[in-house]
Amino acid sequence: MKRGFKTEAERIGTELRGELGLDESGKLDPLELAEHLAIPVYTIHQASKALPGSSFYHYFSMVDQDSFSAVTIFCGSKRFIVHNEHHHPNRQASNLTHEISHTVLEHEPTPVAHANGHRYWNGDVEDEATWLGAVLLVPREGALAMLKTDWTISEMAEHFGVSESLCRWRITQCGVDKQVERWRRYR
């Protein structure tokens, strides 16, 4: 990620959460954020209705649920998100905030696949969206306050509506765990 991106993401996350009336410990609803940003969100079932005769819904809901999480689709200057409603709600939250982050960060649209059929992947862009998505779901200051008052990772994850692995990753990546260790040592 480019220099200063993580600090900028924290600012963006705080600003967006504030626009929704959330403080640092409030639980973010990704669908409310998408609505606030005027980004339409559809489930794969809803999207499949626009593709009559396709096996899109059947494949991603019955055959291979894990192969599709979410995607941002561009129609001219408009964007919308299609997500897999068959994933666990915590994973859906992560998928949606990741896709919303692409829009917030004004990432350029890319093709799904190269001419040779291989998936197009820009690691830097995906890393940025992953980081901002986690910032939105698990705010640094909220995580810090919770850890200082002895919340467990499990309790925090449940509170924020995320997986324990995402919660743990966020706490470790933003240094909250080390900050709390030092705080406990010197209090």
Secondary structure, 3 states (H helix, E strand, C coil): CCCCHHHHHHHHHHHHHHHCCCCCCCCCCHHHHHHHCCCCEEEHHHHHHCCCCCCHHHHHHHHCHHHCCEEEEEECCEEEEEECCCCCHHHHHHHHHHHHHHHHCCCCCCCCECCCCCECCCHHHHHHHHHHHHHHHCCHHHHHHHHHCCCCHHHHHHHHCCCHHHHHHHHHHCCHHHHHHHHHHHC
